[in-house]
């Protein structure tokens, strides 16, 4: 009897351990939808050539974004698709053209990757992922401003590859990986880049990321060094910073720039913010030495899952890359937009 009880106890213990090992979390579904109205002061569509929201004097679509997440034991996956113009403007690997209207109908893969936690400190991820470079992201839910910076537009949006992350503590972690060329999950140049990220959180409310990506990218082979940091200075005041430098090999060009993001909560559900950016293209082609300064005034007004984003943006460049209403070249451009973003 004693042996039988011992065997039953051992079997029960093994079964319990296996159950713990294969604990399955519920399937998580999240996402967003967004729409906007934009008015360019010179009545020119796409006068300010950063990403997304290019229409003028139009109630226009952003995208619908749907993300699926699930974890079983130590393994997990994320799959995220977007439908609409905001996703199409990245790339159109699965697009088709309407023969009547000429419109492009497509979906875009935002994220599609698997992850395995070997320990509480060490994990590996493989697949197609939103880039670790930069402050702003593709989804409007992840940004305070609705328009995007020059740094975001000219950097990578996504990276396909394999990366390993080691968490030394809650204040320090290190990621390293190998990646395809930018913004494609069917690489034209194969596994052609290496990258890494050092995360430090020196004090409560302050997190900084030191990033580097070297290899095949926009314009050829090159290296990006990037600093992204934010500090919740007080309960109401937050300050963010993004600074980056990109050099393409053999003096092939690149860019450098910095953007500052102060934000202040003036009431429950109402935050006012500013993005001040300086950006410069390095010596290459038609954009040789082109410089921009841009100031964007934005408010976020929240009610439940819905955020209204009124915004005024003013850009300047002495190289006159913008247009007046007459079509003449101009050193200044401005726009007003009102966006509605719902997150679920």
VOMIMAR-90363 format. One line per 4 residues: their letters; for each residue x negated, y, z of C-alpha. Coordinates in steps of 0.02 Angstrom, whole numbers. Example, Ala and Ser with C-alpha at 12.3 -4.5 7.8 and 13.67 -1.06 7.14 Angstrom:
2
as = -615/-225/390  -684/-53/357
This chain:
344
xxxx = 0/0/0  -141/119/45  -225/88/-122  -59/114/-213
xxxx = -28/281/-124  -207/334/-163  -182/293/-348  -16/386/-355
xxxx = -94/538/-270  -240/536/-394  -122/525/-543  -16/668/-474
xxxx = -171/775/-447  -232/741/-624  -62/781/-698  -54/944/-598
xxxx = -229/993/-657  -183/959/-838  -24/1059/-820  -123/1205/-751
xxxx = -248/1190/-893  -110/1195/-1024  2/1326/-943  95/1413/-1083
xxxx = 147/1595/-1074  306/1653/-1161  290/1717/-1339  273/1906/-1328
xxxx = 350/2013/-1464  309/2198/-1474  293/2333/-1604  350/2504/-1662
xxxx = 442/2602/-1796  405/2782/-1846  470/2917/-1960  416/3097/-1989
xxxx = 449/3265/-2071  299/3366/-2130  289/3540/-2206  125/3599/-2284
xxxx = 107/3788/-2271  42/3796/-2451  182/3679/-2508  56/3550/-2566
xxxx = 71/3363/-2529  -87/3284/-2461  -173/3454/-2447  -262/3393/-2291
xxxx = -336/3228/-2348  -338/3127/-2188  -245/2962/-2169  -56/2936/-2177
xxxx = 90/3061/-2176  45/3138/-2345  221/3192/-2400  276/3375/-2403
xxxx = 448/3442/-2355  518/3268/-2339  592/3155/-2207  477/3007/-2237
xxxx = 438/2834/-2172  289/2780/-2071  299/2593/-2045  377/2453/-1945
xxxx = 246/2357/-1848  278/2186/-1770  154/2096/-1657  162/1919/-1588
xxxx = 55/1860/-1441  46/1695/-1349  -72/1608/-1228  -88/1423/-1191
xxxx = -216/1378/-1059  -375/1467/-1107  -327/1491/-1289  -225/1635/-1360
xxxx = -180/1716/-1524  -122/1885/-1591  -33/1909/-1757  23/2083/-1811
xxxx = 103/2139/-1975  157/2311/-2037  280/2357/-2173  290/2531/-2248
xxxx = 185/2673/-2318  75/2694/-2163  17/2515/-2183  6/2522/-2373
xxxx = -113/2669/-2369  -248/2559/-2291  -252/2430/-2430  -129/2325/-2529
xxxx = -190/2145/-2533  -13/2078/-2552  71/2219/-2647  188/2220/-2795
xxxx = 248/2365/-2900  432/2402/-2932  446/2413/-3123  580/2548/-3110
xxxx = 519/2665/-2972  334/2621/-2974  339/2605/-2784  224/2481/-2700
xxxx = 307/2352/-2588  188/2262/-2472  146/2207/-2298  -20/2233/-2215
xxxx = -105/2122/-2087  -156/2231/-1940  -221/2091/-1829  -234/1903/-1848
xxxx = -354/1820/-1729  -378/1683/-1600  -467/1696/-1433  -537/1571/-1309
xxxx = -586/1611/-1129  -729/1495/-1087  -737/1570/-912  -665/1721/-822
xxxx = -814/1820/-887  -852/1749/-1060  -736/1740/-1211  -747/1726/-1400
xxxx = -630/1796/-1534  -620/1755/-1720  -512/1827/-1858  -457/1997/-1921
xxxx = -455/2134/-1790  -426/2319/-1769  -599/2398/-1769  -691/2433/-1608
xxxx = -762/2592/-1685  -682/2760/-1646  -550/2842/-1535  -395/2835/-1646
xxxx = -305/2680/-1711  -186/2634/-1853  -27/2618/-1749  52/2786/-1702
xxxx = 93/2712/-1531  -93/2706/-1490  -127/2889/-1535  -75/3051/-1451
xxxx = -83/3150/-1614  25/3095/-1761  -97/3157/-1894  -269/3077/-1893
xxxx = -446/3143/-1880  -577/3147/-2016  -680/3028/-1909  -539/2900/-1912
xxxx = -507/2918/-2098  -689/2892/-2146  -731/2753/-2024  -679/2570/-2028
xxxx = -497/2527/-1991  -522/2341/-1963  -657/2208/-1952  -647/2023/-1993
xxxx = -774/1920/-1899  -823/1825/-1743  -868/1913/-1581  -918/1862/-1406
xxxx = -883/1966/-1251  -964/1949/-1079  -889/2040/-931  -1025/2074/-804
xxxx = -901/2160/-687  -746/2270/-694  -864/2414/-736  -978/2338/-869
xxxx = -950/2223/-1018  -1044/2185/-1178  -979/2127/-1348  -1081/2067/-1497
xxxx = -1024/1994/-1662  -1046/1964/-1848  -921/2037/-1972  -868/2049/-2153
xxxx = -875/2215/-2245  -748/2344/-2187  -559/2330/-2200  -546/2163/-2289
xxxx = -506/1987/-2234  -566/1915/-2400  -743/1980/-2401  -820/2039/-2563
xxxx = -992/2038/-2485  -969/1895/-2361  -1025/1903/-2180  -1130/2059/-2202
xxxx = -1129/2160/-2041  -1175/2147/-1858  -1101/2251/-1719  -1089/2274/-1534
xxxx = -1002/2371/-1396  -1058/2416/-1221  -915/2464/-1105  -951/2556/-944
xxxx = -828/2623/-816  -938/2722/-695  -796/2794/-590  -609/2766/-573
xxxx = -517/2840/-721  -671/2857/-833  -712/2729/-969  -844/2746/-1105
xxxx = -883/2635/-1255  -1050/2640/-1345  -1026/2558/-1516  -1137/2513/-1662
xxxx = -1096/2430/-1829  -1229/2396/-1960  -1210/2317/-2131  -1089/2326/-2277
xxxx = -964/2467/-2263  -893/2618/-2353  -1012/2677/-2489  -1139/2536/-2468
xxxx = -1245/2467/-2328  -1271/2576/-2176  -1259/2599/-1988  -1129/2685/-1878
xxxx = -1167/2740/-1701  -1010/2788/-1607  -964/2853/-1433  -784/2842/-1374
xxxx = -737/2896/-1199  -590/2958/-1097  -578/3023/-919  -419/3045/-818
xxxx = -486/3198/-726  -329/3225/-623  -156/3149/-619  -102/3275/-752
xxxx = -261/3312/-850  -349/3190/-967  -501/3223/-1076  -559/3115/-1222
xxxx = -709/3123/-1337  -762/3037/-1498  -932/3067/-1579  -1003/2968/-1723
xxxx = -1145/2964/-1849  -1147/2859/-2007  -1301/2840/-2117  -1293/2744/-2281
xxxx = -1458/2662/-2327  -1580/2744/-2450  -1509/2920/-2419  -1343/2864/-2490
xxxx = -1241/2984/-2384  -1129/2957/-2235  -1054/3076/-2109  -1068/3148/-1934
xxxx = -938/3226/-1822  -859/3247/-1652  -682/3270/-1587  -622/3327/-1416
xxxx = -451/3276/-1347  -389/3374/-1194  -212/3331/-1136  -106/3401/-994
xxxx = 59/3338/-924  172/3487/-896  324/3386/-837  385/3208/-824
xxxx = 383/3139/-1000  308/3296/-1077  122/3307/-1119  34/3444/-1218
xxxx = -129/3409/-1306  -261/3476/-1423  -381/3394/-1544  -530/3498/-1595
xxxx = -641/3417/-1727  -800/3456/-1822  -843/3342/-1968  -978/3344/-2102
xxxx = -1012/3234/-2252  -1195/3199/-2285  -1278/3226/-2453  -1190/3120/-2582
xxxx = -1082/3150/-2736  -939/3274/-2745  -924/3290/-2555  -1108/3332/-2531
xxxx = -1127/3436/-2373  -939/3468/-2358  -894/3527/-2181  -728/3537/-2090
xxxx = -667/3611/-1928  -490/3565/-1877  -378/3608/-1729  -219/3510/-1697
xxxx = -89/3562/-1567  24/3417/-1517  160/3379/-1391  225/3209/-1337
xxxx = 403/3211/-1272  455/3040/-1209  624/2962/-1171  618/2775/-1140
xxxx = 533/2693/-1288  554/2845/-1399  423/2982/-1419  451/3145/-1514
xxxx = 288/3220/-1579  295/3401/-1640  126/3455/-1710  40/3603/-1791
xxxx = -127/3574/-1878  -248/3704/-1946  -403/3653/-2047  -546/3761/-2113
xxxx = -691/3732/-2232  -799/3865/-2312  -817/3748/-2462  -634/3780/-2508
xxxx = -572/3601/-2530  -391/3651/-2498  -261/3734/-2609  -153/3889/-2601
xxxx = 28/3884/-2659  -33/3957/-2826  -152/3810/-2848  -309/3913/-2815
xxxx = -445/3842/-2704  -433/3895/-2522  -541/3884/-2365  -392/3853/-2250
xxxx = -246/3733/-2240  -107/3710/-2115  43/3599/-2085  186/3569/-1965
xxxx = 255/3396/-1930  386/3318/-1820  375/3131/-1793  483/3007/-1700
xxxx = 397/2847/-1640  490/2706/-1553  390/2570/-1464  466/2405/-1411
